[in-house]
Amino acid sequence: MLFELVTGRAPFEGESAEAVLAKHAAEPPPRPSAIAPDLPIGYDAIVLRALAKSPADRFQTARELRTALKRLLR
């Protein structure tokens, strides 16, 4: 959802729900700034971390994500 909020579209698209799920599992998401070039560069790192394939690589709490977003907005 965060990806859509900052880019206006989903990170993966496909002909069917199964095709989209396969892309989620197998492909890295695109950098948000590749779709919305006017985004500040810091958004890429935050959004891509939130979409990391490995749960250990993602934000561990909503508070951690909020803190990262607050730092970016300063």
CORFEN-V311179 format. One record per residue. N is the residue number from 0. PHI is phi in radians with two decimals (* if undefined). PSI is psi in whole degrees, -180 to 180 (none if undefined). OMEGA is omega in whole degrees, 0 to 359 (999 if undefined). Layout:
n:N phi:PHI psi:PSI omega:OMEGA
n:N phi:PHI psi:PSI omega:OMEGA
This chain:
n:0 phi:* psi:-39 omega:179
n:1 phi:-1.04 psi:-41 omega:178
n:2 phi:-1.00 psi:-47 omega:180
n:3 phi:-1.13 psi:-37 omega:180
n:4 phi:-1.09 psi:-38 omega:184
n:5 phi:-1.60 psi:-18 omega:182
n:6 phi:-1.99 psi:-22 omega:183
n:7 phi:1.53 psi:5 omega:177
n:8 phi:-2.64 psi:165 omega:179
n:9 phi:-1.28 psi:155 omega:180
n:10 phi:-1.20 psi:-28 omega:181
n:11 phi:-2.26 psi:142 omega:177
n:12 phi:-2.28 psi:153 omega:179
n:13 phi:-2.89 psi:174 omega:181
n:14 phi:-1.23 psi:-24 omega:183
n:15 phi:-2.56 psi:168 omega:176
n:16 phi:-1.07 psi:-37 omega:179
n:17 phi:-1.11 psi:-40 omega:179
n:18 phi:-1.14 psi:-40 omega:178
n:19 phi:-1.15 psi:-44 omega:178
n:20 phi:-1.08 psi:-40 omega:178
n:21 phi:-1.09 psi:-41 omega:178
n:22 phi:-1.15 psi:-41 omega:177
n:23 phi:-0.99 psi:-41 omega:184
n:24 phi:-1.33 psi:-34 omega:191
n:25 phi:-1.87 psi:-23 omega:187
n:26 phi:-1.99 psi:146 omega:172
n:27 phi:-1.28 psi:147 omega:178
n:28 phi:-1.23 psi:154 omega:177
n:29 phi:-1.24 psi:156 omega:174
n:30 phi:-1.15 psi:133 omega:178
n:31 phi:-0.96 psi:-37 omega:182
n:32 phi:-1.20 psi:-17 omega:175
n:33 phi:-1.24 psi:-25 omega:180
n:34 phi:-1.71 psi:-38 omega:180
n:35 phi:-2.16 psi:82 omega:187
n:36 phi:-1.04 psi:-18 omega:181
n:37 phi:-1.44 psi:-4 omega:179
n:38 phi:-1.17 psi:142 omega:172
n:39 phi:-1.06 psi:144 omega:185
n:40 phi:-0.98 psi:-34 omega:182
n:41 phi:-1.02 psi:-24 omega:179
n:42 phi:-1.13 psi:-35 omega:180
n:43 phi:-0.96 psi:-52 omega:184
n:44 phi:-1.07 psi:-42 omega:182
n:45 phi:-1.18 psi:-49 omega:182
n:46 phi:-1.16 psi:-43 omega:181
n:47 phi:-1.16 psi:-35 omega:175
n:48 phi:-1.15 psi:-40 omega:178
n:49 phi:-1.13 psi:-27 omega:181
n:50 phi:-1.72 psi:8 omega:183
n:51 phi:-0.94 psi:141 omega:180
n:52 phi:-1.12 psi:-42 omega:181
n:53 phi:-1.49 psi:126 omega:179
n:54 phi:-0.98 psi:-31 omega:180
n:55 phi:-1.17 psi:-24 omega:181
n:56 phi:-1.54 psi:-11 omega:181
n:57 phi:-1.49 psi:168 omega:170
n:58 phi:-1.02 psi:137 omega:184
n:59 phi:-1.50 psi:-21 omega:179
n:60 phi:-2.49 psi:160 omega:175
n:61 phi:-1.11 psi:-33 omega:178
n:62 phi:-1.09 psi:-41 omega:179
n:63 phi:-1.11 psi:-42 omega:176
n:64 phi:-1.11 psi:-45 omega:180
n:65 phi:-1.05 psi:-42 omega:179
n:66 phi:-1.08 psi:-43 omega:179
n:67 phi:-1.10 psi:-42 omega:179
n:68 phi:-1.17 psi:-40 omega:178
n:69 phi:-1.09 psi:-43 omega:178
n:70 phi:-1.06 psi:-41 omega:180
n:71 phi:-1.12 psi:-38 omega:184
n:72 phi:-1.36 psi:-11 omega:179
n:73 phi:-1.30 psi:none omega:999
